Structures are given as structure tokens and as C-alpha cells.
Amino acid sequence: MNDPTDGRGGVSEAVAALRQTSFLRVMLILAATVVVLVGIRLSAPILNPIFFAVVLTLLFSPIYSWLKRRGLPSPLALVIMLVVIAAIFIALFFILGVSISTFSERVGFYTSQLHSQLVDLDALLERLGLSNVDLRDVIKPSALTDVLGTILSGIAGFLSDLFLILVIMLFLLAEGPAMMDRLRAGTSGNNPQVERLTTIGRSVVRQFGLRAIVNLVTGAGVTVLLFFLGVDFPLLWGILTFFLSFVPYIGLVLAVTPAVVLALAEFGVSRAVLVIAGVIVINILAENVLSPMMMGRGLNISPTIVFLSFVFWAWLLGGPGAFLALPITLFVAVMFDTFPETRWLASLIGVADVNSSAVNGNTPGATTQGGEVEHSS
């Protein structure tokens, strides 16, 4: 007779071996992830221009496709795209350069004005019985130049790589359709993963295009507000608002903080309060009225994931990672949803249902205020 304990012992050994294999597999995946992250962090100076070029290519590819549909040959369409994009960045560079140069010449005046305003505020607080509060310890006169220098250094780094970014963009615009054709030819017909990647890529392009329009309206509103309130360099602060509004939650705060400090230095507390109130009204109208109207079919991303991705990619890639956080997170989520082992991560991020509906040919449902890829700055 067979010993029944032998069967139970064999099952136990099989379960133990399976658990050991699963543990080793998890450890191997974690080790590979750490190696990849270390490689990305060390390669950030090389990867950042490439990532920027990919994102800008996705944004400008509809315009390039429209030019080709109008009958223009590909070389001429590429030349037109190059001229238009270069003109935009040269104009921005000129405006920022002139504004920063003028600001640097007057920074001593602004610092002395801010110091005088803080002395008056300290005297007012002392008359109100708040003698223990010293605003000069909270708002330092050098904060104006420090904040502005930090913000502009990131933009300067982007502009320094502008030539490389434009060259990569031209190659991607020219070779993009051919690359997708080769990808489809290398897989089986109607491969769902390729179709999912294509559909989500279009959704990301649409989402970022709409986000750019909302940011443009916000930046224009801030520029007009500061112009009528008499704050110096309103166009500079409006441009910063447009770019930094791509950074979730804290971008608008970083953009308008120098303008608020400048208004305090030039005109006092009342004008600074008006700047803050006006920016809040503009942001509320843009994020809660315009954005839901335009992004009613946006991708479903958890606001918590949006913020954590901003922190993570900013740490991994430096300053440019703050601007690239959202598109990179979306594409990583698509890759997670491609494999069964990581599909739960895509569900946690909140795009798995969008991917499924995209593959089935459905349009994602409308979501706003938390379910959508949007952020209230």
C-alpha cells in the first residue's frame, strides 16, 4: 500500500517550490526596476531632450498631418513646421531675455522697495499687538531673485537643448508614420496591443493639446490682470504661468509668486492681495468652467497618482521631469496594462478602463474634478 503521507509531502514540496520561484521572480523584477531607474537618473541629461522631443512631436504631429493632407510634400511640410516652431521659441527667448535683463538691472530697486514695505508691515503688526511677528524673517527681500532664478534656470536649460530637440522632432515627424507601419508589419494583423498604444497615444495628444489651450487662457488672463494692476513685466509672468501650469498643483503658485512679491514691493499689501485674488478667480474659471467643457472626454487618472508622478519624475529626471510627468505616466500606464502581471498597476493608476474602451472602439465617459487628467493649480 502507498503511504498517504507521501502524497501530502509531495504537494507540500511543490507548493514550497512554487512559492520560492514566485519570490525569486519578484526579487528579480525589483532588482531590474532599480537598475533601470538608476540608469534613467544617470542618463537624465541625455534622456530629457529626447523625452521633450517626443512630447512636442505628439503635440505638433496633427498640424504636420494636416499639412500633408493639404497636398504638401513631406520635405516642405517639415520645413514649414521647423520655421513655425523655431519662430515660436525664438520669440519666447527674445521676450524672456529682454524681461530678465531689465529685471536684473532693477533688482536692487525692487529689493529696497520690498524692505521698506516689510518695515511698514512690521510697524502695523506691532500696533495691532503682534510684536513677536517679524515679516522680514518670513519674506526675505532676496526671495524675489531666488525664486525667479530657480524658475528661469529650468527654462534656460530647456532652451539650451532647443536645437537638439528640434532636430529630434524633425526625424520623429518624418519617420513616425513609417515606424508605426513597420511596427504593425512586425506583429500580427489587428494586434490589440498596437491598436491600444495608437489609440491612447491619440488620447494623450488630445489631452495635452486641450491642456495647452487652458494654460494659454490662464496665462493670457494673468498677463491682462497684471497689466491693469500696473505690475512690471506682465508678459513675463504670463509666459511663466503658461509653462508652469503644466506642473500639477504647484505650477501656478510658482509662476505667480514672483509677481505677488513684486506687487508687494511696488505698491504694498493691497495690490498684492488684488493680484492673489485675481489669479484665484482666473484659475477657478479656467479649471472649473473651461477645462471641464473642453476635457469632458479626458483620460481617467487619479489626482493622487498625478501628484505622486510629478514628485517621482521630478526626482528622477530633475526639473524637466516636472513638465514630463503626466505624458510619461500615461505611457507607462499603457505599458502596464499591456501585460497581465502588471495590469493591476494600470487599474491603480486609473487608465485600464480607458484602455479597454479604446480597444473596443468606445469613448471614455466624461469625468471631471478628480477622475480626469487635469489639475487645479
N, C-alpha and C positions, 0 to 999 in steps of 0.2 A: 504493500500500500504506500501511496505517496504521502509524505509528511505535509499537512496543510500549511504548516508554518513556512515551508519553503516558498510557496506561492506568495504569501504575505511579505516575506523577506525580499523576494524579487521585485514586487511592486514598490516597496519602500525604497529600495536601491534605485529603481527607475525614477521615482519622484525626486529623490535627493539629487540624482544626476541632472534631471531637468532643471531643478532649482539652481544648481551650480552653473549650468550653462546659461540660464537667464541672467544670473548675477554677473557672470563674466561678460555677457553681451552688453549689459547696462554699463558696466565699468569701461568697456571698450568704447562705447558711444560717448560717454562723458569725457574720456581721455581725448578722443578725436575732436570733440567740441572745443575743449580747452586749447588744443593745438591750433585749430582753425582760428579761434578768437585771438590768440597771441599773434598768429601770422597777420591777421587783419589789422591789429593795433600797430604792429611794426611797419606794415605796408601802407598805413593811412596816408602819408604824403603822396603816394602813387595812386592809391585807390580813389581818393577824394575827387580829383579831376575826372576820372573815369565815371564815377557814380553821378557827378553833376552832369556830365555829357549825356549819359543815358537818360536821366530825368528830363533834361532840356530837349533831347531828341524826341521823347514821348510827347512833350508839350507842343513842339513845333511840327511834328510829323503830320497832323491833319492839314496844316497850311501847305506843306510840301505836296501832299497827296492832292489837294485842291488845285494847285498849280499844274500838276501833271494831268489832271482830268481836264484842264482847260486846253490841253494840246501842246503845252510847252515841253520841249525835250528835257531829259533829266539833267544834263550839264547846265542848261540855262536856269532851270528851277533851283539847282543848288547854288548858282551864283547869286540869284535873287535872294535866297534865304541867307546866304553869307552876308550880303550887303545890308539887309534889313537887321539881322541880329547884331552885326558889328556896329551899325549906326545906333542902335538902342543902347548898347553897352558903352560906346564912346560918349554919347550924350550923358549917360548916368555918371561916367567917370569925370566928365567936364564939370557937371553940376556939383558933384561931391567934392571935387578938387578945389573949385573956387570957394565953395562954402566953408570947407575945412580950413583953407588958407586964411580967409577973412576972420573966421572964428579964432584961429590961433593968434592972430595979431591983436585981437581984442580980449583975450582970455584974462589978462591982468585986470582990465577994467571990470569985467564980469565978476572976478573973484573979490575985488574990493567992494563992489556993489552988494554982493551976497553977504559979505562980512558985515556991512552996515545994516542990512535988513535983519540979520540974525541978532545983532546987538539991540535993535529996536524991539524985536520979538521977546528977547530975554527981559528987557525992561518991562514990557507989558505983562509977561507972566509973573514977574516979581510983584507988580502992583496987584495982581489977582491972587497973591498968596502962594504962588508956586515957585518959591525961590530956590528949591532944590533941583529944578529942571534947567539944564544948560543946553540949549539947542545947538550950540557950536560943537558939542560933543556928539550930537546925533547927526547933524547935517554939516559936514566939513566943507569949507569953500573949495577944497581940491576935488570934491566928489564930482563936480561938473566935468572936469577934464578927465578924471579917471574913468567914469562911466562911458563917456564918449570915446575915449581912446580904446577901451576894451571892445566896444561895439564895432568901431570902424576898422580895427585890426583884422577882424574876421572878414569884412567886406574887402579890405585891401588884399588879403590872402586869396580870396576868390578872383579878384581882378588880375592878380599876378599870374594866375593859371589860365587866364582867359584865352590866350592864343591856343594852348594845348586843348582846352575844352572845345573851342570852335573847330579845330581840325578833327578831333574825335567825332564831334557831331556830324560833320560832313560825311565822314566814312560810314557812320551808322545810318544816316539818312539815305545814302546811296546804296548801301549793301543790305539794309534792313529787310526789304521785301524778298530779295534773293536768299537771305539767310533763313527766313521763315519757310520759303519754298523748299530749301534743302532739308530743313527740319521735318517738314511734312513728308518729303520723299523718303527720308530715313526711317520713318515709322509706318505703322500700318494705316490704311485708309481710315479717315474719320477717327483718328486716335483721340479719345476723350481728354487725355491729359494735355495734348497740344491745343485742342479747342478750348479747354478751360483756361490755359495760360493766355491764349489770344483774347478771349472774352474779358478776363479780369484785367489784362493789360489795357484794353479799351476803356474799361470802367475807371482804372486809375488815371488814365489820360483825361477822361471827362471830369473826374473828381478834382484833379489838380487845376484844370482849366477853370472850373467854376470857383475853386478856392482863390485863384488868382484874380478873378473878377471881383469877388467880395473884398479881397485885400486892396484892390485898386480903388474901390469905392471908399473903403475905410481910410486909406492914405490920402485920397483927394479931400475927404471931409476934414481930416486933421489939418491938412495944408490950409484950407479955406478958413477954418476956425482960428488957427494961429495967426494967419494974415490979418484978419479983422480984429484980433486982440492985440496986434502990434508986437508979437514976439518975433525976435530976429530969426532969420533962416527958416521960414516955414516950409519951404520946398525940401530942405534937407531932412527935417523931421518927418515930412510926409513920405519921402522915399524910404527912410528907415522903417516907418510904420508898415509900408507895403511889404518889404522884405522880411522883417522880423515877425509879421503876423503869420508867417508860415510856421513859426515855432509855437507849439501849443502852449496855451495858458499864460506863459510869462513873456511872450514875444512883444505884445503891445505895451506891457509895463516897461520893458527895457527900452522900447523905442521912444516913449513919451516922457520918461523920467528926466532926460536932459532938458527937454522943452519946459517941463514944470519947474525945474531948478532955475532955468534961465528966466522964466517969467517971474519967479520969486525974486531973483536978483535985480531985474529991471524995474518991476512995478510993485512988488510987495505981495502980501498974502492973498489979497482979494483977487488979483489977476491970476495967481497960481491956482486958486480954488476954482475960478472960472474955467481954466484950462482942463483941470481934472474933471469937472462936471461935464464940460462939452465933450471930452473924449469918451466918458462913460456913456453919454447919450448916443454918440456916433456908433460906439461898439454895440450897444443894445440893439439899435436899429439894424446894423449890418448883420449881427449874428442871430438875432431872434425874429427878424422880419425878412430881410433879403436872402440870407443864407438858407432858411427852410424852404422858401419859394423856389430857389434855384437848385437846391440839392435834395429835393424830395425823394429822389431815387438813389441816394448815396449808398455807399457800402457800409455795412454794419460793423463798426469797430467799437469796442468798449472804450469809454473815456479813460478808464484806469490803464488800459493797455496803451492808449495813445500817450499818456503822460510817462509811463514806465519806459516805453520805447524811446521817447525823447531823452530821458536820463541815460538810458543804456547806450544809445548810439552816439550821444554827445561825449560820453566817457570813452567809447571805443574809437571814434574817429576824430575826436576833438570838436572844435567849433562847427565845422561843416556838417557834422553828424546831426546837429540840432535841426538843420534845414532838410536833411535827407531822411530823417527818422520815419516819417509817415510813408513815403513810397517804398523804402526798403522793408519796413514792417509788413506792408501789404504783399509784396512779392515773396517774402519769407513765409507768410501765412499760406499763400498759394502753394508753395513747395511742400509745406507741412500737410496740406490737405491732399496732396498727390499720393502720399504713401499711407497705407493703413496703420502702420505703427505710430505715426505722428499726427494722425487725423484728430485726435483728442486735443492736441495743442491748437490746431486751427479752430476747433469748436470753442476753446477757451478764449482765443483772440476775438472770435465772433464773426468770422467770414465764411465758415463752412457752409452755412445755409445759402449764402450768396453764390458760392462756387457751384453748389448743386443746382440751384435755379438757373445759373448761367449755362451749365451744360445741357439742361433740359430745355433751354430756349425760353425760360421765363424771365421776367423782370423783377428784381428785388423790390420788395414792398417799401413804402415810404417810411422813413424813420427820422426823427429829429430829436435834438436835445439829449444826446447821450447815446442813442443807438447808431447815429450816423458818424461818418468820418468828418467831424467838424469840431472846432474847439472855440470856446468863448475865451477870448484873450483877456 
